[in-house]
Amino acid sequence: MKHLLSLVALLLAVSTSVVAQEKQPLKFVDATALNICGHTLRTDKSPYFRFDCEPYNLNNSYIERYSRYSTGLYVMFRTNSSQVVATWENVPRRAGDNMTAITQLGLDLYIKHDGRWVFCQSGRVSTDPTKSKRTKTIVKNLAEGEKEFMLYLPLWCELKSLEIGVDKNAVIEPIPSPYKYKVLNYGTSITHGASASRPGLTWSARMSRNLGIDFINVGFSGNGKMQREIVPLLCKVECDALLCYCFGNPSAKEIEERVDYFVDELVKAHPGKPIIFIRPLHNELEYFDMVQREKLVHKLSVINRKIAEIKKRHKDVYYLDEPFPHGDDFEGSVDKSHLNDLGFDRVIKTYQPQIAKIFRKYGIK
């Protein structure tokens, strides 16, 4: 009986401690006082824009809008708080039909544990487009001591503000990006992140954590077409390598017309740096839709011919030509085109070793 009473007293003490911990008053720090990373090019217009599109005369409303999205951005900080809370506001928009609301509008918190960045918890959101401002406790009841965090921002919306809440008496301060090298990852919706279940599960984010290399997300859903107008932006970005998944959106005719100028200008702007192209997704529709299959076969023949020509001129251009690894069980996508988490996992397992091998040749490791 004595031991039972002691156990009850202990449980009551722990319960009281947790309740007290949960009720601790908060202080909020603007995310701009921490370290916001992952920009294509920083701009004074907003800390949450990937880049400022105005100087580039893009004449493309989609890319102009996507440039204002917080896609691929992440906030680095350390704190000894027992909880992490966030208050954020986005430009109102309704969640789409092939991605989670967390992916499009929410937050994704990682914590450094035993030397690795591991998923901690997500900042979930309402899908009601009128509720564009929210406050969420992302994680609570954390162990005592200082902890390092990486907070991924929404993939598919324009972020207006973000504040991080911690215990009133806790310390919170910025920490540097954990990445030494920077890879410009240019491409389509697959690069943009559709349809990972949360921002930290895009292949850019996953390869960054896996390899310790920052894969900057320069994906434009439906618009990764090697347009001439986007080339000056890609040439201006300081990076150690370029990864291009940009053969999925353009037609065979557009590839024929654009790829030479695209590659020649990138090589000129980034001499001696690897430029890696990846074969376009052979999606499930092309197994059953004979018209789509015929288009893909023609496109692949154009790509193979153009890449062969380009590689004769440029020794630092690479082409990974394995079929895009969505899987022959047809379970790797959400809509026969955009990859789910399983599809992205297959991408990582297929391409990451090859990409890492090429990077090692250039001392990127």
N, C-alpha and C positions, 0 to 999 in steps of 0.2 A: 504493500500500500504506500509506503514511504517513497519507493522508487517511482510509482505511478504519479504521486503528487508532484515529485520533482520534474517528471517529464511534462506534466500539464503546465507547471510553472514555466518551464523552458519554452514550451510552445507558445504560451501566452506572451512571454517576453519577446520572442521572435516576431509574433504577429503584431505586437504593439510597435516594435521597431520598424517593421515593414510599413505599417500604416503611417507612422510618423515620417518615414522616409518619403512615402507617396505624397504626403501633405506638405512637404517642404516648399516654401515660397520660391518663386523662380525669378531669374533675371534673363533678359533677352539681349542678344548681341547680333547686330546686323552682319549678315554673311560677308559683306564687303570688308569687314574688319578681320576676316579670316583669310584663307588662301583659296581663291576660286581658280581652278585649273581646267585645261582641256580646250581652250579657245583655238579656233583656226587662226584668227588674228584678233588681238584685243582691240576694243574700241571704247572711246569715252562716252558713246551714246548709251550704252548699258553694260553693266558687268555680266549680264546674262545673255547677251548676243554672242553667237559664235564668231561673227565678223560683221563689219559694216559693208553692205553691198553697194552703197551709193557711188563710190569711186569707180566701179567697174562697169556701169551702164549695161547691166545684165539683160534688161528687157525681157525678164522672165518672172512673172508674178509669184510662181511657186518657189523658186530659189530665193527670191527676195524675202518671202515670208519665212522660209526655212532658216534663213540667215539669222533671224531674230529668235529662233527657238533655242532653248538651253541644251539641246541634244549633245550628249557626250561630255558636258561640263560636270565637274565634281568639286566639292569643298573639302579641304584638308584642315583638320583641327585636332587638338588634344584637350582633354578635360578630366578633372577628378570628380565630376558630378555623378550622382547616383541615377540620373535620368537624362535623356536627351529629348527635347521637345522642339517642334518646328512650327512656325507660323509663316505661311507663304500665300502669295496671290498670283494668279495667272490671268492673262487676258481671257475673258469668258469664251469657252468653246465646248461643244458637245463631244463626248467620247465617240470614237469611231466604232466600226462593226467587226474589225478583225484583230483588235488589240485590247489588252486590259486597260482599265482606267489608271492603274498604278503606272503602267508604261508611259501612257500619254501625259498624265497630269500629276503623278505622284513622285515621291522621293524613295530612295533606296540606300539604306545605311549599312556600311561595312565597318568592321572593327578589326584591328590588328591583334591576332591571337597566335601565340607561339611562332612569331615571325611571318605569319601569312595573313593576307586580307580575306576575311570570311564574312559571309552574310550575317547581319545582326537582326534587322527588321526593316519593314517597308513603311513608308508614310502613305497610308491609304486615303482615298478621296471619294467623295460623292460624285456620281455621274451627272448630277443636276447642273446644267451649265450656268445657272444663276448663282450657284455657290462657288464662286471663284476664289474666295479667301477662306482659309481654314487654319485651325490650330490642332495639332495632333501630338500626343505623346508617342514617340516612336519606340523608345525602350525605357524601362524603369527597373528599379531594384538591382542596379549594377553593383558589383563588388567594389570595395574601397580601393583607392589608388588611382593613379593617372592612366588614362586609356587614349589610344589614337584612333581617329575615325576618318572615314572617307564617305562623303554623302553625295551620291549621284543625283543629278537634277532631272526634271522631266524630259522625255524624249520628243514629245509632240505638242508643245505649247510654248507660248511666249511668257516667260516668267517676269512679273513686275517687281516683286519684292520677296525677300527671304530673311527670316530671323531665326537664330538657334537659341533655344531656352535651356538653361541649366540651373542647378541649385543656386540659390542666392549667394551663398558663401563660397561657391566653387570657382576654380580657375578655368578659364577657357581661352586658348590662344592658337594662332595659326601655326601650322607646320609645313615644311616644304613638300612639294610633290615627291613621291617615292621613286620617280622615274628619271633616269639620266638621259636616255635617248628618246627621240620624237619621230614617229612615223605618221606621215599624212595618209589617212585611209579614205580614199575618194571612191564614191560609187552611188549606188541606187538605193532603193528602199531596204534592200538586204543589209547594206552598210548603215543606213539610217537607223535600223533597229527593228523593223517590222518582221516578225511579231513576237519578239521576246516578251516574257511575262512581266518583266520589270527592268528598269534601266541598266542595272548592273549585269544583265545577262546577254547584252549584245555581244557580237563576236569581237568588236573593238575593245569593249571593256574587259571581256574575259581574257583575250590575248595579252592585254596590258598587264593584268594581274599575274597571269601565268608566266610571262617572259620577263617581267620587270621593265617593259618598254612601253612608252606612252603612244598608243594608237589613236591619233586625233580623228574624231568622227566628222568627216566631210561628206556624209551621205545625203542625197537629195531624192526623196521618194518620187519615182517616176521621171526624174530629171537628171540622172547621172549619164549624160549623153555626150560628153567630151565637147560641149559647145565651145566655140571659139572665144566667147565672152568670158567663160569661167577660167580660161587658161592663165591670164595675168594674175588672178588670185592664187592659183596653185603654184605659180612660179615665185610668188612673193613670200610664201610661207617658209620659214626656216625649219628644215627638217633633216633627218639623217637618212631617210629612205621614203619611198612612196609605194603604197599598195593600192592597186586600182581594180575594183570590181565594177567595170563600166561598159561591158558589152551586152548587158541584159536589156537595158532600155532602148538604145538606138537600133534602128533597122540596119540591115546589111548595107544598104545604100549609104546611110549616114556614117557607118563605120568606115566604109571605103573612102568617103570624102573627108573625114575628120581625123582619123587616127595618126596619119603622118605628121600633120602640123602639131597635134596634141603631144606626141612623143618628142618630136624634134625640139619644141619649145621647153618641155620639161627637162630634157637632157641638157639643154643650153643653160637653164636656170639652176640646175642641180647636178653639176658635173661630177662624175666619179661616184655617184650614189645609186644604189640599186632601185630600179623601177619594176615592180612585179605586177603582172596582169594575171587575172584569174578567169578561166573559161566561164561563160554564162550558165546560169541555172537551167538545167534540163528538167523543167517542172513536170508534174504528173499529167497535166493536160496534154503535153506533147507525146505521151504514150498512147492516148486515145483519140485525140483530135488530129486527123491526118494533115489538115491544112497547116496547123501550128507546127507539126513535126517537119513538114517540108520546108517551112520558113527557117526553122532552127538548123536543119542540115545545110541549107544554103548559107546562112549566117556563119556557121562554123567553118565552112570552106573559105569564105572571105577572110575571117579572122586568121585562120592558119596561114593563108597566103600573105596577108599583110604583116603579120608578126614575123614570118620568115624573112621578108624583105627588110623589116626594121632591124632585126637582130644582126643583119649583115653590116648595118651602119653603126649600131650602138651595142657595145659589148656588155653594158650594164643593164640591159633590158631582159627580163625573164617572163616566161609564160607557163603557168601551171595549168596543164590542159586535161587533167583528169575530169571526168564528169562530175558536176557539182553534187556533193554527197548528201542529197536529201534522203536517200535510202530506197531500195527496191521494194520495201514493204508499204510505201505510200503513207507513212505515218509522220513524215518530217515537216509537214506544213499545216497551216490552219485553213488555207483556202486554195490549195493546189499551186500556190505561187510563193507566198511569204512563209518564212520558216518559223516553226515553233521552237521551244527550248531543245527538243530532241534534235531537230534539224540543225540548230546552231551548234549543238554538241558534236554532231557529225562533221560539221565544217571545221571545228577546232581540231578534232582528231585527225582529219585528213590533211589540212593545209598548214597547221601550226608547225609541225616538224620540218616541213619543206621551207617555210618562211624563215624559221630560226636558223636553218642550215645556210641559207643564202646570206642572212644577216651576219653570221659568224665570219664569213669570208671578208666582210667589210669592218670587222671589229665591233659590230653592234651586238652586245650580249650583256 
